[in-house]
Amino acid sequence: MVEAKNESQLVHSLAISAARPGKHLSLSPSFQRCTLTSWIKEKINKKECCLFEKDVREDVCRCGYSKIEHVGEAIKHRHIHEVPTDAFGDISFDGLGQKTGKYARVSTDTSPEILYQLLTEQWKLSPPNLLISVTGGAKNFYLKARIKNMFHRGLIKVAQTTGAWIITGGTHAGVMKHVGQAVRDNALSSSIHGQIVAIEWQHGESFTIRTLWCGCFPAHYPMDIKGQGRLSCLDNNHTHFLLVDDGTHGNYGVEIELRSRLEKCISRKQSGVTIPVVCVVLDGGPGTLNTIYNAMLCGTPCVILEGSGRIADVIAQAAGQPLSRVTIVHIHLLMKRFFGKEYEKFPDLKIIEWTKKIQDIISMPHLLTIFRISEDDHGDVDVAILQALLKASRISESQGIECWKRQLELAIAWNRVDIAETEIFTEESQWKSSDLHWAMFSALVGNKPQFVSLLLENGVSLRDFLQDEETLCELYKQMPGCFFLSKLAKRVDRARRSKRRALDRRVRALQRQGETISLTHVSEEVRHLLGSFTQPIYPPSTRTCNFNMTMEDTSTSAGSESPHDEPQRDYGRDLFLWAVVQNNKDLAEIAWEQVILLFCRELEKYYLVCLVSCVH
């Protein structure tokens, strides 16, 4: 094979698109390129053929590459071997509105852990809260304007609200092209600054890209859609591409196994919580049927868009029938209706095999959701996707509070209060205030005021939630960066240094570095801001320091008060102050409503007492 910088390679693809790159440190471009080059050369390999074996054509090897694309020194004992990848860097798409992305050529045997590190650490993509695998027709197909608009709008909405990664089949054709158009339309028209990541896998098609040994910044890629023949070009609406390489040219589906391994790797990445995966299907042929079947066997819920064509419509129609009526004859009729002339090429044995798979698919209703336009006039695909995940979680997890808790975790992570209202906080679900304290904390820290209101409406008591002083202190600790937090941090640091000077040297050696935030610190800082003429809003705290001491003579170094001496706290006021000092108007308004509500209740109690006194 001649030097890579003079030759092009035909490989399979995985493409990733981000509407907005993840946050990262501002480093010089040259330093970033040097770091990336060093990391990729050490971690990632490509595959190449090193033994020319004539195929049908004299000048073409069995691997699909021509003779001149093979290395000069043939290795006799094996046909394909791995070498460090030489194709990586930036990729620039030619044409109107030139776009630039990132790419890397990777072997099919690459560790999914390495790929995940490439995506998140080197390319700075934010880890996902949800994986959406979009599958279906690989060739261009007609999609009615109404379905197209609902799909585009719903897909982008669910990606923005949940922080999802969208995984598709790759290239500028079929369902993958629709995903690219949805990302493009959002980038052009949306004012929402949220990251959208769409990952494309190519099923069978190949494309050409020039490479350099040391990487290319950028590599120019012509968008020659008509001149590709049986090959396909990359979709220029994506920004990150993994070029999956098995050392051959023209073989179909070589990327499927790597896709599966990477999806499993990503789904296990969030500590303590499994990242959910959902499959969305438009159009598609027999290969798509196999993808749906295998996904559901693995417990992945699937959303089928009725009206999108072919296998999607076959499954949608079969799902509306009793299982006893889904026979081989019935599937024959549906295939003939939705596949047209393509149906004539299907062998009878294949129809029998597909019938059994369709029967198995509709026998798992908890994993199957049919999105029907007639029934979902007021909802987009995003609602169907999230409902499918919640429906699957009810069956896959143990019944009871843990199942509902898992669903609520997902809804909060997605910031979808509408889903929580309709699917979680239903009449049959009964919640105690203590059951929802973790959710309340997550909603407050995550700045999700609609969820805070919903939780208060469904049983959360501020008195119970904030009764433990530790909870309010932790809220202050988790505040986003603001002026008050910086002033509070300085006050805590001064208190720590003062304590260290007051303690014996032998005790200092045992204490933990740093003092945590206490309500005393909050009270002092608020009084400092308002003026010394104001009264402290909190009494001296029972946890003025948090040193990790083991000596008995220092175990009571923190001050303590009798709980009977503590004045009654106003929990609505506590939350209101926490919201005000960080300039959070929405949360402050919710907290003030609780203050007024509590005042009205106390006033009502007072009038009742007065009324009873008058009667007696």
Protein Blocks (a to p, Z undefined) as FASTA:
>chain_A
ZZfklpccdddddddddfbdcddddddfklmmmmmmmmmmmmpccdddfbdcddfblkbc
fkopafklpcfbdcfkbmbdcdddfbecjdddedehiacdddddddfklcfklmmmmmmm
mnopacdfbdcddedjfbdcdddfklmmmmmmmmmmmmmmnopacddebpjehjllmmmm
mmmmmmmmpcbdcddddddddehiacdddddfkopadddddddfklnojaccddfkbcbd
cdddehiahiahklmmmmmmmmmmmmmmpghiacddddddeejifklmmmmmmmmmnopa
cdddehiapjlmmmmmmmmpcfklmcfklmmmmmmmmnmmmlmmpcfklmmmmmmmmmmm
mmmmmlpccddfklmmmbcfklmmmmmmmmmmmmmpcedjklmmmmmmmmmmnopaklmm
mmmmpmklccdfklmmmmmmmmmmnopaklmmmmmmnopafklmmmpmklmmmmmmmpcc
dfklmmmmmmmmmmmmmmmmmpcfklmmmpcedidddfklmmmmmmmmnopkbccfbdcd
fblbccdcfbfklmmmpccddfklpccddfklmmmmmmmmnopaklmmmmmmmmmmmmmm
mmmmmmmmmmmmmmZZ
